[in-house]
């Protein structure tokens, strides 16, 4: 069975078949609602009535200056426990305030999606809680690689069944509620692998990786949400395609810069972080270049960029197992 979380790269190993989500001991669970339908149904956006928590200073002093967007990101540092563990943390996404994280973790070849919160960006995260219900009514054996909208109301993720993987979504009305029953995004699905979902502008565009062009080489596709909330037939992001693999996407707040993982020539390791820019949202991205400061001789995938553009989160196995890292601009 092909792995949800890894590119088909030299040195990568496939994820074994998973029949249950196990190995998380006494972690508190986030239980999904059973009030919605299962597979199928409307692919639209849910109500957005949650307001992210304010992480501004409480004193009367004005906030410090933002980072300089012209400067490069610094060297990545590990996010630390309890998010990182001796198991593999495969992907991570946040709410706009960076106080809620969703990520996937693999234990004994079983993968699940976890959620944790913190009181401020300087505080540690709470113990991660597995999100229940993400396989409810679906014929999938493993879920992972989550992407969360900025308001925390919609979750996208990859679900695997045999050698196939598709993109699924679950939503909730407010950020403190459990996620409802999941549904498969049928317009995005093929008999091949679709994985690594990423959202831009709170879900207005959904990007993902697919093998639909043939073989096991993976490329980036995007789907635009229409006026009634349905995701349309996806199109290839041709300007970012190479003869190698692309997977794992993170966007700048304005959508004019894209970071993505690729094992194309010119990087340092198995998969590296690459970047490309465009002048407008309607323009094609220009030539991609590797982000040397973020890369190592091992594997890196970008996962999320903060709304102020000052922090880029990525996953890397540079320390021996896949962990979540953050790189900060001065």
PyMOL commands that set and color helices and strands:
alter all, ss='L'
color gray80, all
select helices_A, chain A and resi 186-188+238-240+292-294
alter helices_A, ss='H'
color red, helices_A
select strands_A, chain A and resi 77-78+88-94+100-107+110-117+129-130+142-148+154-161+164-171+183-184+194-200+205-210+219-224+235-236+246-251+257-262+272-277+289-290+300-305+311-316+323-328
alter strands_A, ss='S'
color yellow, strands_A
deselect
rebuild
show_as cartoon
